[in-house]
């Protein structure tokens, strides 16, 4: 049984930092790809960062240089470190995953559509005030 558990998020002022966590279970040795999605109020979910279990990462232009994915293998947990946050970064953040076998060859392509991920976390709220 595959599952994702998210944590982190909160409220910060512009320029501040937050770290989101996504703990995965149930994938075993099959590998996976993971995407972080941002959903602002009234807008569709947008992929902002992606990770493939082969070690590849990708970032949306809007967060490049500010967001970074890291992984704790012992805990099967991925982290999204978000620095220099801006008010437009506010919204819900979702962690999503898919079995490696079903992922696109490029994590950037995989991240291009939320429908390409089969498992979703519960989401966490990020609020950045100006």
C-alpha positions as CSV (number, residue, x, y, z in Angstrom):
1,X,0.0,0.0,0.0
2,X,1.6,3.2,-1.2
3,X,1.2,6.3,1.0
4,X,2.5,9.8,1.3
5,X,2.5,11.9,4.4
6,X,3.3,15.6,4.2
7,X,4.4,18.0,6.9
8,X,5.8,21.4,7.2
9,X,4.4,24.6,5.8
10,X,3.2,27.6,7.8
11,X,3.3,31.4,7.7
12,X,6.4,33.5,7.1
13,X,7.2,37.0,5.9
14,X,8.6,37.6,2.4
15,X,12.2,36.6,2.3
16,X,11.8,33.9,4.8
17,X,12.2,30.1,4.5
18,X,10.1,27.0,5.1
19,X,10.8,23.3,4.7
20,X,8.2,20.8,3.5
21,X,8.5,17.1,4.1
22,X,7.1,14.2,2.2
23,X,7.5,10.7,3.6
24,X,6.8,7.8,1.2
25,X,6.0,4.2,1.9
26,X,5.1,1.2,0.0
27,X,7.4,1.6,-3.0
28,X,10.0,-0.8,-1.9
29,X,12.8,-1.3,-4.5
30,X,10.5,-0.3,-7.4
31,X,11.6,3.3,-7.3
32,X,9.4,6.3,-7.8
33,X,9.2,9.9,-9.1
34,X,8.0,12.7,-6.9
35,X,6.5,16.1,-7.7
36,X,5.8,19.1,-5.6
37,X,2.8,21.1,-6.7
38,X,1.6,24.5,-5.8
39,X,-2.0,25.5,-5.9
40,X,-2.8,29.2,-5.4
41,X,-6.5,30.1,-4.6
42,X,-8.6,29.8,-7.7
43,X,-5.8,28.4,-9.8
44,X,-4.8,25.0,-11.0
45,X,-2.0,23.0,-9.5
46,X,1.3,23.8,-10.9
47,X,4.4,21.6,-10.7
48,X,7.3,23.5,-9.0
49,X,9.8,20.8,-8.2
50,X,10.4,17.2,-9.2
51,X,12.6,14.3,-8.1
52,X,13.3,11.0,-9.7
53,X,14.7,8.1,-7.7
54,X,17.7,8.0,-10.1
55,X,18.7,11.3,-8.5
56,X,17.4,13.7,-11.2
57,X,15.7,16.9,-10.1
58,X,13.9,19.7,-11.9
59,X,12.5,23.1,-10.9
60,X,10.0,25.5,-12.4
61,X,11.6,28.7,-13.5
62,X,9.6,30.6,-10.9
63,X,11.4,28.8,-8.0
64,X,14.8,28.0,-9.6
65,X,17.5,29.1,-7.3
66,X,15.2,29.4,-4.3
67,X,13.8,25.9,-3.8
68,X,15.8,22.8,-3.4
69,X,14.9,19.1,-3.0
70,X,16.9,16.8,-0.7
71,X,16.3,13.3,0.5
72,X,16.9,11.3,3.6
73,X,17.2,7.8,2.5
74,X,17.0,6.3,6.0
75,X,13.7,7.9,6.5
76,X,12.3,7.6,2.9
77,X,11.6,11.3,3.2
78,X,12.0,14.1,0.7
79,X,12.3,17.7,1.7
80,X,11.5,20.8,-0.2
81,X,13.5,23.7,1.2
82,X,12.0,26.9,0.2
83,X,14.1,30.1,0.6
84,X,13.5,33.7,-0.2
85,X,9.8,33.1,-0.2
86,X,7.6,35.6,-2.0
87,X,3.9,36.4,-1.5
88,X,3.1,34.7,-4.8
89,X,4.4,31.4,-3.4
90,X,1.5,31.3,-1.0
91,X,-1.1,28.5,-1.4
92,X,-1.4,24.8,-0.9
93,X,1.5,22.6,-1.6
94,X,1.1,19.0,-2.5
95,X,3.5,16.1,-2.7
96,X,2.7,13.5,-5.4
97,X,4.3,10.3,-6.4
98,X,4.2,7.6,-9.0
99,X,6.0,4.3,-9.5
100,X,9.2,4.7,-11.5
101,X,8.0,2.3,-14.2
102,X,5.1,4.7,-14.9
103,X,7.1,7.9,-14.8
104,X,8.1,9.8,-17.9
105,X,11.8,9.4,-19.0
106,X,12.3,13.0,-18.0
107,X,11.3,14.2,-14.6
108,X,10.6,17.6,-16.2
109,X,8.1,16.0,-18.5
110,X,6.6,14.1,-15.6
111,X,6.1,17.3,-13.6
112,X,4.3,19.0,-16.5
113,X,1.0,17.4,-15.6
114,X,-0.5,16.6,-12.3
115,X,-2.5,13.8,-13.8
116,X,0.7,11.8,-14.3
117,X,1.0,11.2,-10.6
118,X,-1.2,8.5,-9.0
119,X,-0.6,9.2,-5.3
120,X,-1.1,12.4,-3.5
121,X,-0.4,13.7,0.0
122,X,-2.9,15.7,2.0
123,X,-1.4,19.0,1.2
124,X,0.0,21.7,3.4
125,X,-0.6,25.5,3.5
126,X,2.1,28.0,2.9
127,X,1.4,31.7,3.6
128,X,3.9,34.4,2.7
129,X,3.1,37.9,3.8
130,X,4.6,41.0,2.3
